[in-house]
Amino acid sequence: MKSKPAVISFSGGKDSALLLHFYLWLYNKNIISHSPTIYHLDHSIRDNAEQESQILKYIGSLAPNSIFKKKNVPKFANKTKLSLEEAGRVLRFRDLEKISERIGGYITTGHHAEDYLETVLLQLIRGGGWNSLRTLGVLENNRFRPLLLFREQDRKTALAKADWPVFEDESNHSSQYLRNRIRSELLPILLKEGADPDKIFHNFHDSDTPRRGIANRKVNEDEIRTVSRRILEEEPASVCKQILDLHLKSLSLHPLNSQFLADLLHNLDRKVSFSLENKEVWFWKSVSSDLYILPKTASYLKPFSYNSDSFFLKWNGKTKKIPKNCEPSNDGKGEKILLGGIHRDVSEILREKEIPVPVRKMLPILKREGKTVLLCLRMWDARLDDIRADDFQQD
């Protein structure tokens, strides 16, 4: 996060103001590399032109990168049959995702532990299940919520000492909205009875906080994860998501969204060989293998290099000296290799060895006079033996 630019979703309220000033402090102390981009959306819910003008002037004075949008949220809500709250959220995140993608950054919001408790109650009232308790993670799908890492008492202390302006949205106090009724009527009762939002949040998000001793562990981008097909075929979707997200987190990758997870589980249920990809990772499985998770940044998904003077072939972090009469290639499609007097399809052999499809396209093979004579399987997995043609000749 230190080296990527942040896009702050700024509503004008006290928590988004705290988030904004926290990021400005991080930037001024050279803790982060980029001045934050500030995004604000005027929802056009009421005639509040004067306050919106003040917000625009205020954020413009704090950072050079400010983006102000005005959209007719009531009209969009009516068209899509969404609540005003949900319609505003959809329009905000459409903009935020476009901005973050354009600048190569991430979205950050001012959600905190009491917001989490509100959201859980809201979703449970609406019939939510187990996933309701796992909502609002610290980092999800390129969205970062740093205030969830602070204790509620620390957040409230910082707000009490704050001297910056706050632009409250009048709709936040309207009893017309269920979330507001939860915040103003139900939540105070729970807090009075001893409910601890911090503890409740961490009970269901313990994996969001690194254990001592591994916070600074360097992730090897070439690491491969495999997940038991039996677990994925037998466990409910919510458990599968937790397992997959933990594996992705160990590779510093983002959690799966619900649609991608549904596609993945659908393919698993069909019990067929398949490959699926998103922006960060390949998922591959043969009919009988476990599920492979392959980060797209890994060196085994990049072309090999070859020095024709020294005859050294490099790929996947490994080096191999090849015979002088051979040339490396990574196009095994349609190729055959002579084994036991029979010309066998290279692609068939790679399937039998359960080499993931994305890797097959990069796996080095050696040719002599245009014929495939060696499959460099050990450069992919040291537990496998290279496959040599009957007429392979070592120097």
Buried (B, 14 or more C-beta within 10 A) or exposed (E): BEEBBBBBBBBBBBBBBBBBBBBBEBBEEEEBEBBBBBBBBBBBBEEBEEBBEBBBEBBEEBBEBBBBBEBBBBEBBEEEEBEBBEBBBBBBBEBBBEBBEEBEBBBBBBBBBBBBBBBBBBBEEEEBEEEBBBBBBBBBEBBBBBBBEBEBEEBBEBBEEEEEEEBEBEBEEEEEBBBBBBBEEBBEEBBEEEEBBBEBBBEBBEBBEEEEEEEEEEEEEBBBBEBEBEEBEEBEBEEBBBBBBEBBBBBBBBBBEEEBBEBBBEBBEEEEBBBBEBEEBBBBBBEEEBBBBBBBBBBBBEEBEBEEEEBEBBBBEBEBEBBEEBBBBBEBEEBBBBEEEEEBBBBEBBBEBBBBBBBBEBBBBBBBEEBBBBBBBBBBBEEBEBBBBEEBEEE
